[in-house]
C-alpha cells in the first residue's frame, strides 16, 4: 500500500470535520494534527485550541488508553483491539474498539499516527466480549473485574471478608520511551504472570482443582489499564496477617528486576487496597475507594501501600479542590519563579542562582512550595508546570543578559522531579526547543535528588546522557540524604553536588564538620564542584571555606527573590559588566 500523502494541519482538519466516527491524527511527538467532531465530543475537547497540543494538556481524561495506542502505532504497529466491554440493560453487550496505525512518509519513516474509536454491540452469549481477556496479558479486563465485584457484593453476609487491591507500576511510560513498546509489552506480561503466581488465584501445591475452586471463589487478577492491575481476594477470608504478607509480597514482585535481552529493568509499584465493608454498596463504591487508596500510595511512594479508610476520602475531597485550583493557576499564569543567589564563599561574588517555584494565589498570596508541590507530583501536573519552569527560567536569564550583559550571571539552575523522569519526553522536548532557538543552553543547570536518580537508574542514566549531549550542566541536589552517595558519581555525568542544608546546620559541631568534609571529599575525588545549601551563619561559611568548599547559598547571603530584585542583587554582587555596558546602564 502506498504511503499516505503529506497534508497540512488545516487541510487535515478540514478533511476530518465531517467524519462521523471518533478519529484523530497525531504527529510523531504525539501532538494533535486534527480530530473529528466525534473525537472532540468523546473527550470534551475544544476544537479551536487542539492543533499542536498534546492530549494531556487539554483533556481531563487520564489518556492512558490513547497513550498506549500511540506508543504501539508510533512503534510501527497497526492494530484493531477491543478496549472494553460490558453487559447492557437489554441482555446484550456493548464495547469499544481502539484502532491505530502509523503514518509514514515517502521513505517509510514514521511521521505520526492515526487513532480511531468505535462502538460495537451484540447479543449476550458465552462468546460475548465481556469474557474476552486482555490480548496482551491474558488477564480479565476492567469490566470483568467490575462484574466480579458485583458478584462478591451480592453475597451480603460475606462482604467484610473480601480484600481488593490495585497495583500501579510507577513510571511505566519511561520503559516504553527508552526501550520501545515491544519491551514494554514483555514487561507487562511478566508482571501479570508474577501477580497471578504471587496471589491465591493459582492453586496451591498438592491442591486439587476442585478444592482450589471451592476455597478460592471470587479471587481474580485483572488488568485495569495500561499499567494498573486489580486483585480480588475473596474466600477464604485473608486475615490481617495474611493481608499484610500479601501486600509485602506484591510490592516485592514488582521490585524484582526483569531481564529482557540482557537489559535489566527495575521498577517499583504503588499499591492501594480496600477491605470491603458495609459502606460499599456497589462496585462503584469499591472502585472509588480503591482509587483513593491508590492515589494516596502514589503520593507517599514509590513502593508504598495504603489501606483505604474514611479519612482518606475526606482528604481526597480537599485534594481534588486543590488540584482544580492548581490547574487554574497554570492556565491563568499564577505560578512565578523566585531566585536564590549562589556566591563564592571567599569574596561574596555571585556566580549563579537557583530558580524556585512559587504560587501567587489570588487571595492567599505566595503559597509555600510544601503546600502544593506534592499534589503537582501526585497528579502529574508537575510535568506541564515543570516545562513552564524551564521556559520561564530561560526567558528570565536571557532578560538579565540583555539588561546587564552576559557576564552578570554565569548559570541558572532549576529542579526536576521524579515524575518528569517517568516520562522524560516533555522534559527533553522543552530543552531541545530552547536549544534550537539559539539560547546558550550551557547556562542552564538541572538539579535532581539522589532519590530521583536511584528510583530507576537505567532510565535516569539514559536521560542524563541526552541532557549532557544537549549541553546542560547537571547537579545532584540534597547530596548525602540518599543511599548511594559513594557510587552515584561513578555512573552519572555530574558537574556539581549540593550538600543538603541539614548537614550544614550541624557543621559547627565536630561530628557535623567531619561528615561534611567526607561528603566534600567524595565529590572532589570525581571532579564535581561542591555547593553548600542553607548557610545561615558566618561560622558555617568560615568552616566550609576552610575545608575547600568554594560556593554556597543561604539566608546568610540572601533569601529567594523575584527576577527584578535578583537583577539588582547581581549588579551589586555579580561579575561586573564591561565598561561600555556600565556606561549604557548608567546613562
C-alpha positions as CSV (number, residue, x, y, z in Angstrom):
1,X,0.0,0.0,0.0
2,X,1.4,3.4,-1.0
3,X,2.2,5.8,1.9
4,X,-0.3,8.5,2.6
5,X,0.4,11.9,1.1
6,X,1.5,14.6,3.4
7,X,-1.2,17.1,4.3
8,X,-1.1,20.4,6.2
9,X,-2.9,20.7,9.6
10,X,-5.5,22.9,8.1
11,X,-6.2,20.5,5.3
12,X,-6.3,17.5,7.6
13,X,-8.7,19.4,10.0
14,X,-11.0,20.1,7.1
15,X,-10.9,16.6,5.8
16,X,-11.9,15.2,9.3
17,X,-14.7,17.7,10.0
18,X,-17.5,15.6,8.6
19,X,-16.2,12.1,9.6
20,X,-19.0,10.6,11.7
21,X,-16.6,8.4,13.8
22,X,-14.1,9.4,16.5
23,X,-10.8,9.7,14.7
24,X,-7.7,11.8,15.3
25,X,-4.3,12.3,13.6
26,X,-1.1,12.9,15.6
27,X,2.4,13.8,14.7
28,X,5.4,11.8,16.0
29,X,5.6,14.0,19.1
30,X,2.1,12.9,20.0
31,X,0.7,16.4,19.2
32,X,-2.7,16.7,17.6
33,X,-2.7,17.5,13.9
34,X,-6.5,17.2,13.5
35,X,-9.5,15.4,15.0
36,X,-13.1,14.7,14.0
37,X,-16.0,16.3,15.8
38,X,-17.0,12.9,17.2
39,X,-13.5,12.6,18.7
40,X,-13.6,16.0,20.2
41,X,-17.1,15.3,21.7
42,X,-15.9,12.0,23.1
43,X,-13.1,13.6,25.1
44,X,-14.7,17.1,25.6
45,X,-12.0,18.8,23.6
46,X,-12.3,22.4,22.3
47,X,-11.8,22.5,18.5
48,X,-10.1,25.9,18.3
49,X,-7.1,25.0,20.5
50,X,-6.4,21.4,19.5
51,X,-3.8,21.5,16.8
52,X,-0.2,21.4,18.0
53,X,-1.1,20.3,21.6
54,X,-0.8,17.0,23.4
55,X,-3.9,15.3,24.8
56,X,-2.8,15.6,28.4
57,X,-2.5,19.4,28.0
58,X,-6.2,19.9,27.1
59,X,-8.1,17.0,28.5
60,X,-9.3,15.9,31.9
61,X,-9.2,12.3,30.7
62,X,-6.2,10.3,32.0
63,X,-5.2,9.5,28.5
64,X,-3.9,6.0,29.4
65,X,-5.7,4.2,26.5
66,X,-4.6,6.8,24.0
67,X,-1.0,6.8,25.2
68,X,-0.9,3.0,24.9
69,X,-2.3,3.2,21.4
70,X,0.1,5.9,20.3
71,X,3.1,4.0,21.7
72,X,2.2,1.0,19.7
73,X,1.4,2.9,16.5
74,X,4.5,5.1,16.7
75,X,6.5,1.9,17.2
76,X,5.3,0.7,13.8
77,X,2.3,-1.5,14.8
78,X,-1.1,-1.3,13.2
79,X,-3.9,-2.9,15.3
80,X,-7.6,-3.2,16.0
81,X,-8.3,-4.2,19.6
82,X,-11.2,-4.4,21.9
83,X,-10.6,-1.9,24.7
84,X,-13.6,-2.5,26.9
85,X,-16.9,-4.3,27.1
86,X,-19.8,-4.8,29.4
87,X,-23.4,-6.0,29.6
88,X,-26.2,-3.6,28.7
89,X,-29.7,-3.3,30.1
90,X,-31.3,-5.2,27.2
91,X,-29.5,-8.5,27.7
92,X,-26.8,-7.8,25.2
93,X,-23.3,-6.3,25.3
94,X,-21.6,-3.2,24.2
95,X,-17.9,-2.5,23.7
96,X,-15.4,0.0,22.4
97,X,-12.7,-0.8,19.9
98,X,-9.5,1.1,19.6
99,X,-7.7,1.1,16.2
100,X,-4.4,2.7,15.3
101,X,-1.9,2.7,12.5
102,X,1.4,4.5,11.9
103,X,1.6,7.3,9.3
104,X,4.7,7.2,7.1
105,X,6.5,9.5,4.6
106,X,7.7,8.5,1.2
107,X,10.8,7.0,2.7
108,X,8.9,4.8,5.0
109,X,9.8,6.8,8.2
110,X,7.0,7.1,10.8
111,X,5.7,10.7,10.9
112,X,2.7,10.2,13.1
113,X,-0.3,8.0,13.9
114,X,-4.0,7.8,13.1
115,X,-6.1,6.6,16.0
116,X,-9.9,5.8,15.9
117,X,-12.5,4.7,18.4
118,X,-15.7,3.0,17.6
119,X,-18.5,1.3,19.5
120,X,-19.7,-2.3,19.0
121,X,-22.7,-4.2,20.3
122,X,-24.3,-7.6,20.1
123,X,-26.5,-10.3,21.8
124,X,-25.3,-11.8,25.0
125,X,-23.7,-15.2,24.8
126,X,-20.8,-17.1,26.1
127,X,-18.7,-15.6,23.4
128,X,-19.6,-12.0,24.2
129,X,-16.6,-9.7,24.6
130,X,-17.3,-9.4,28.4
131,X,-15.5,-12.7,28.6
132,X,-12.7,-11.7,26.2
133,X,-9.4,-11.5,28.1
134,X,-6.8,-8.8,27.7
135,X,-4.9,-9.7,24.5
136,X,-1.5,-8.8,25.9
137,X,-1.6,-10.4,29.3
138,X,-4.4,-12.9,29.0
139,X,-6.0,-11.5,32.2
140,X,-9.6,-10.3,32.6
141,X,-10.2,-6.6,31.9
142,X,-11.7,-3.8,33.9
143,X,-15.3,-4.6,33.1
144,X,-14.9,-8.3,34.0
145,X,-13.3,-7.1,37.2
146,X,-16.3,-4.9,38.0
147,X,-18.7,-7.8,37.2
148,X,-16.8,-10.0,39.7
149,X,-17.1,-7.2,42.3
150,X,-20.9,-7.2,41.8
151,X,-21.0,-10.9,42.4
152,X,-18.9,-10.5,45.5
153,X,-21.1,-7.7,46.8
154,X,-24.3,-9.8,46.1
155,X,-23.1,-12.2,48.8
156,X,-24.1,-9.7,51.5
157,X,-23.1,-11.7,54.6
158,X,-19.6,-12.1,53.3
159,X,-18.9,-8.5,52.2
160,X,-16.5,-7.9,55.0
161,X,-14.4,-10.9,54.1
162,X,-13.1,-9.6,50.8
163,X,-10.0,-7.6,50.2
164,X,-9.5,-5.8,46.8
165,X,-6.1,-4.5,45.6
166,X,-5.0,-2.1,42.9
167,X,-1.3,-2.3,41.8
168,X,0.1,0.5,39.7
169,X,3.5,0.3,38.1
170,X,5.4,3.5,38.9
171,X,6.7,5.4,35.9
172,X,5.9,2.7,33.3
173,X,5.8,5.3,30.4
174,X,9.6,5.6,30.8
175,X,10.1,2.0,29.9
176,X,8.3,2.4,26.6
177,X,10.1,5.6,25.9
178,X,13.6,4.2,26.5
179,X,13.2,0.6,25.4
180,X,10.3,0.6,23.0
181,X,6.7,-0.7,23.2
182,X,7.7,-4.3,22.5
183,X,9.9,-4.4,25.5
184,X,7.2,-2.6,27.5
185,X,4.7,-5.3,26.4
186,X,7.0,-8.1,27.6
187,X,7.4,-6.3,31.0
188,X,3.7,-6.2,31.4
189,X,3.3,-9.8,30.5
190,X,5.9,-10.8,33.1
191,X,4.4,-8.6,35.8
192,X,0.9,-10.1,35.1
193,X,2.3,-13.6,35.4
194,X,4.1,-12.7,38.7
195,X,0.9,-11.2,40.1
196,X,-1.1,-14.3,39.3
197,X,1.6,-16.5,40.8
198,X,2.0,-14.3,43.8
199,X,-1.6,-14.3,44.9
200,X,-4.0,-17.0,45.8
201,X,-5.6,-17.2,42.3
202,X,-3.4,-20.1,41.4
203,X,-3.9,-23.5,43.1
204,X,-1.5,-24.3,45.9
205,X,1.0,-27.2,45.5
206,X,-0.8,-30.5,46.1
207,X,-4.3,-28.9,46.0
208,X,-6.8,-30.4,43.6
209,X,-8.5,-28.1,41.1
210,X,-11.9,-28.8,42.7
211,X,-10.6,-27.8,46.1
212,X,-8.9,-24.7,44.8
213,X,-12.1,-23.6,43.0
214,X,-14.2,-24.2,46.1
215,X,-11.7,-22.5,48.6
216,X,-10.9,-19.5,46.4
217,X,-14.3,-18.5,45.0
218,X,-14.2,-14.8,44.0
219,X,-10.4,-14.5,43.6
220,X,-9.3,-12.7,40.4
221,X,-6.3,-10.9,38.9
222,X,-7.2,-8.4,36.2
223,X,-5.6,-5.7,34.1
224,X,-7.5,-2.5,34.8
225,X,-5.5,-0.1,32.5
226,X,-2.2,0.1,30.7
227,X,0.0,-0.1,33.9
228,X,-2.6,-0.9,36.6
229,X,-3.7,-4.3,37.8
230,X,-6.6,-5.3,40.2
231,X,-6.7,-8.2,42.5
232,X,-9.8,-9.6,44.4
233,X,-9.2,-11.9,47.3
234,X,-12.4,-13.5,48.3
235,X,-13.0,-16.8,50.2
236,X,-11.3,-17.9,52.5
237,X,-11.0,-14.5,54.1
238,X,-7.4,-13.2,54.3
239,X,-6.9,-12.1,57.9
240,X,-4.8,-9.1,58.9
241,X,-1.6,-11.1,58.9
242,X,-2.2,-12.6,55.5
243,X,-3.2,-9.3,54.1
244,X,0.0,-7.7,55.3
245,X,2.0,-10.6,54.0
246,X,0.3,-10.4,50.6
247,X,0.8,-6.7,50.4
248,X,4.5,-7.0,51.1
249,X,4.8,-9.9,48.5
250,X,3.0,-7.8,45.8
251,X,5.5,-5.0,46.3
252,X,8.5,-7.4,46.2
253,X,7.1,-8.9,43.0
254,X,7.3,-5.6,41.2
255,X,10.7,-4.6,42.7
256,X,12.4,-7.7,41.4
257,X,14.4,-6.8,38.3
258,X,13.2,-8.1,34.9
259,X,15.9,-9.1,32.4
260,X,15.0,-8.9,28.7
261,X,17.6,-9.1,26.0
262,X,20.4,-8.6,28.6
263,X,18.7,-5.4,29.8
264,X,17.9,-5.3,33.5
265,X,14.8,-3.3,34.1
266,X,14.0,-2.2,37.7
267,X,10.6,-0.9,38.7
268,X,8.6,0.0,41.8
269,X,4.8,0.0,42.4
270,X,2.2,1.8,44.3
271,X,-0.5,-0.3,46.0
272,X,-3.9,0.6,47.4
273,X,-6.3,-1.8,48.9
274,X,-9.8,-1.9,50.4
275,X,-11.4,-4.2,52.9
276,X,-15.0,-4.3,51.7
277,X,-17.4,-3.2,54.4
278,X,-21.0,-2.1,54.9
279,X,-20.3,1.3,53.3
280,X,-19.6,-0.4,50.0
281,X,-23.0,-1.0,48.4
282,X,-21.9,-1.2,44.8
283,X,-18.8,-1.9,42.8
284,X,-18.6,1.8,42.1
285,X,-18.2,2.4,45.8
286,X,-15.4,-0.1,45.9
287,X,-13.6,1.2,42.8
288,X,-13.9,4.8,44.1
289,X,-12.3,4.0,47.4
290,X,-9.7,1.7,45.8
291,X,-8.6,4.6,43.6
292,X,-8.4,6.9,46.6
293,X,-6.2,4.5,48.4
294,X,-4.0,4.0,45.3
295,X,-3.6,7.8,44.8
296,X,-2.6,8.1,48.4
297,X,0.0,5.4,47.9
298,X,1.4,7.2,44.8
299,X,1.7,10.4,46.9
300,X,3.6,8.5,49.6
301,X,5.6,6.4,47.2
302,X,7.4,5.0,45.4
303,X,6.8,1.4,46.6
304,X,4.1,2.4,49.1
305,X,1.0,0.5,50.1
306,X,-2.1,2.2,51.6
307,X,-5.3,0.8,53.0
308,X,-8.5,2.8,52.4
309,X,-10.1,4.4,55.5
310,X,-12.9,7.1,55.6
311,X,-10.4,9.8,56.5
312,X,-8.7,9.3,53.1
313,X,-12.0,10.1,51.3
314,X,-12.2,13.5,53.2
315,X,-8.6,14.1,52.4
316,X,-9.2,13.2,48.7
317,X,-12.0,15.7,48.5
318,X,-9.8,18.5,49.7
319,X,-7.1,17.4,47.4
320,X,-9.5,17.5,44.4
321,X,-10.3,21.0,45.2
322,X,-6.6,21.9,45.4
323,X,-6.0,20.1,42.1
324,X,-8.7,22.2,40.4
325,X,-7.0,25.4,41.8
326,X,-3.6,24.3,40.6
327,X,-5.0,23.6,37.1
328,X,-6.4,27.1,37.1
329,X,-3.1,28.5,38.4
330,X,-1.3,27.0,35.4
331,X,-3.9,28.3,32.9
332,X,-4.1,31.8,34.4
333,X,-0.3,32.3,34.9
334,X,-0.4,32.3,38.7
335,X,2.9,30.4,39.1
336,X,6.0,32.6,39.4
337,X,9.7,31.9,39.9
338,X,11.9,33.3,42.7
339,X,15.7,33.1,42.6
340,X,18.3,32.5,45.3
341,X,21.8,33.6,44.6
342,X,24.8,31.2,44.7
343,X,28.0,33.0,45.7
344,X,31.7,32.4,46.1
345,X,32.3,32.0,49.8
346,X,35.7,33.7,49.6
347,X,34.6,37.1,48.3
348,X,30.8,37.0,48.1
349,X,30.7,37.4,44.3
350,X,27.6,35.9,42.8
351,X,28.2,33.2,40.1
352,X,24.7,31.7,39.6
353,X,21.3,31.3,41.0
354,X,18.6,28.7,41.7
355,X,15.1,29.1,40.3
356,X,12.4,28.2,42.9
357,X,8.7,27.7,42.1
358,X,6.1,29.8,43.9
359,X,2.4,30.0,43.6
360,X,1.0,33.5,43.7
361,X,-2.5,32.7,44.9
362,X,-5.1,35.4,44.1
363,X,-6.4,35.6,47.7
364,X,-3.7,33.9,49.8
365,X,-0.7,35.5,48.3
366,X,2.5,33.5,47.9
367,X,1.9,29.9,48.8
368,X,4.9,27.9,50.1
369,X,6.0,25.0,47.9
370,X,5.4,22.3,50.5
371,X,1.7,23.1,50.3
372,X,1.3,22.3,46.6
373,X,4.4,20.6,45.2
374,X,3.3,17.1,46.5
375,X,0.0,17.5,44.7
376,X,1.6,18.6,41.5
377,X,3.7,15.4,41.7
378,X,0.9,13.1,42.5
379,X,-1.4,14.3,39.8
380,X,1.2,14.6,37.0
381,X,0.7,18.4,36.8
382,X,4.4,18.7,37.6
383,X,5.1,17.8,34.0
384,X,3.5,20.8,32.3
385,X,4.4,23.0,35.3
386,X,8.0,21.8,35.1
387,X,8.1,22.6,31.3
388,X,6.9,26.1,32.2
389,X,9.6,26.5,34.8
390,X,12.3,25.7,32.3
391,X,10.9,28.1,29.7
392,X,10.5,30.8,32.2
393,X,14.0,30.3,33.7
394,X,15.5,30.6,30.2
395,X,13.4,33.7,29.4
396,X,14.5,35.4,32.7
397,X,18.1,34.5,32.2
398,X,18.0,36.0,28.7
399,X,16.3,39.1,30.1
400,X,19.1,39.6,32.6
401,X,21.7,39.1,29.9
402,X,20.0,41.7,27.7
403,X,19.8,44.2,30.6
404,X,23.1,43.7,32.3
405,X,25.4,41.7,29.9
406,X,26.1,38.0,29.8
407,X,28.8,38.3,32.5
408,X,26.3,39.3,35.1
409,X,25.2,35.7,35.8
410,X,27.1,32.5,34.8
411,X,24.2,30.0,35.1
412,X,20.7,29.4,36.4
413,X,19.6,26.1,37.9
414,X,16.2,24.5,38.2
415,X,14.9,21.4,39.9
416,X,13.5,18.4,38.1
417,X,11.2,15.9,39.9
418,X,11.0,12.1,39.6
419,X,7.7,12.4,37.8
420,X,9.4,14.4,35.0
421,X,11.7,11.4,34.6
422,X,8.9,8.9,34.5
423,X,8.0,10.2,31.0
424,X,11.1,12.3,30.0
425,X,9.7,13.2,26.6
426,X,8.2,16.6,27.6
427,X,11.4,17.5,29.5
428,X,13.7,16.6,26.6
429,X,11.4,18.3,24.0
430,X,11.3,21.5,26.0
431,X,15.1,21.7,26.3
432,X,15.6,20.7,22.7
433,X,13.3,23.6,21.6
434,X,15.1,26.1,23.8
435,X,18.5,24.9,22.4
436,X,17.2,25.1,18.8
437,X,16.1,28.7,19.4
438,X,19.8,29.7,19.8
439,X,19.6,30.1,23.6
440,X,23.0,29.3,25.3
441,X,21.7,26.2,26.9
442,X,25.0,25.5,28.7
443,X,23.9,28.4,31.0
444,X,21.2,26.1,32.4
445,X,21.8,23.6,35.2
446,X,19.4,20.8,36.0
447,X,19.2,19.7,39.7
448,X,17.8,16.3,40.8
449,X,17.9,14.4,44.0
450,X,19.6,11.1,44.7
451,X,16.2,9.5,45.3
452,X,15.1,10.5,41.8
453,X,18.2,9.1,40.3
454,X,18.0,5.8,42.1
455,X,14.3,5.3,41.5
456,X,15.1,4.0,38.0
457,X,18.8,4.1,37.4
458,X,18.8,2.8,33.8
459,X,16.2,5.4,32.8
460,X,17.9,8.2,34.6
461,X,21.3,7.3,33.1
462,X,20.0,7.4,29.6
463,X,18.1,10.7,30.1
464,X,21.1,12.4,31.8
465,X,23.3,11.4,28.9
466,X,20.8,13.0,26.5
467,X,20.8,16.2,28.6
468,X,24.6,16.2,28.7
469,X,24.7,15.9,24.9
470,X,22.4,18.9,24.7
471,X,25.0,20.9,26.7
472,X,23.2,21.1,30.1
473,X,25.0,21.1,33.3
474,X,23.9,18.5,35.9
475,X,23.8,18.8,39.7
476,X,22.8,16.4,42.4
477,X,20.6,18.1,45.0
478,X,20.3,17.2,48.7
479,X,23.5,15.2,48.4
480,X,24.1,12.8,51.3
481,X,20.4,12.2,52.1
482,X,20.1,9.2,49.8
483,X,21.7,5.8,50.0
484,X,24.0,5.9,47.0
485,X,26.3,8.8,47.6
486,X,29.6,6.9,47.1
487,X,28.7,5.2,43.9
488,X,26.5,7.8,42.2
489,X,29.2,9.9,40.7
490,X,30.8,6.9,39.0
491,X,27.7,6.2,37.0
492,X,26.3,9.6,36.1
493,X,27.6,12.7,34.3
494,X,27.6,15.1,37.2
495,X,29.1,18.6,37.2
496,X,28.2,19.6,40.8
497,X,26.8,18.3,44.1
498,X,24.8,20.4,46.6
499,X,25.3,19.4,50.2
500,X,22.0,19.3,52.0
501,X,21.3,22.2,54.4
502,X,20.6,19.7,57.2
503,X,24.3,18.8,57.2
504,X,25.3,22.4,57.1
505,X,23.2,23.2,60.1
506,X,25.4,20.8,62.2
507,X,28.7,21.8,60.7
508,X,29.7,23.8,63.8
509,X,29.9,20.5,65.8
510,X,32.9,18.1,65.5
511,X,30.8,15.3,64.1
512,X,29.0,17.6,61.7
513,X,32.2,19.0,60.3
514,X,33.7,15.6,59.8
515,X,30.5,14.4,57.9
516,X,30.5,17.5,55.6
517,X,34.2,17.1,55.0
518,X,33.6,13.4,54.0
519,X,30.9,14.4,51.6
520,X,33.1,17.0,50.0
521,X,35.9,14.5,49.6
522,X,33.6,12.2,47.7
523,X,32.6,15.0,45.3
524,X,36.2,16.3,44.8
525,X,37.6,12.8,44.1
526,X,35.4,12.7,41.0
527,X,35.9,16.3,40.0
528,X,32.5,17.6,40.9
529,X,32.0,21.2,42.1
530,X,30.6,21.5,45.6
531,X,27.8,23.9,46.6
532,X,26.7,24.2,50.2
533,X,23.0,24.9,50.8
534,X,21.3,26.5,53.8
535,X,24.3,28.6,55.0
536,X,22.9,30.8,57.8
537,X,25.8,31.9,60.0
538,X,29.3,33.3,59.4
539,X,30.7,30.4,61.4
540,X,29.3,27.9,58.9
541,X,30.7,29.9,56.0
542,X,34.2,30.0,57.5
543,X,34.3,26.3,58.2
544,X,33.1,25.5,54.7
545,X,35.6,27.8,53.2
546,X,38.4,26.4,55.3
547,X,37.6,22.8,54.2
548,X,37.7,23.7,50.5
549,X,34.1,24.5,49.7
550,X,34.1,27.4,47.3
551,X,30.3,28.0,46.6
552,X,27.2,28.4,48.7
553,X,23.7,29.7,49.1
554,X,21.5,30.5,52.1
555,X,19.9,33.2,54.3
556,X,23.4,34.5,55.3
557,X,23.6,36.0,51.8
558,X,20.1,36.4,50.6
559,X,16.6,34.8,50.5
560,X,14.9,33.9,47.3
561,X,13.7,37.0,45.4
562,X,11.8,37.8,42.3
563,X,13.5,38.4,38.9
564,X,13.8,42.2,39.2
565,X,15.3,42.0,42.7
566,X,17.7,39.4,41.6
567,X,18.9,41.5,38.7
568,X,19.7,44.4,41.1
569,X,21.4,42.0,43.5
570,X,23.6,40.7,40.7
571,X,24.6,44.2,39.8
572,X,25.9,44.6,43.4
573,X,27.4,41.2,43.9
574,X,27.9,39.7,40.4
575,X,30.6,39.8,37.8
576,X,30.9,43.4,36.7
577,X,29.6,44.2,33.2
578,X,32.1,45.5,30.6
579,X,32.8,49.3,30.7
580,X,30.7,50.1,27.7
581,X,27.8,48.2,29.2
582,X,28.2,50.0,32.5
583,X,28.0,53.4,30.6
584,X,24.8,52.3,28.9
585,X,23.2,51.2,32.2
586,X,24.3,54.5,33.9
587,X,23.0,56.8,31.1
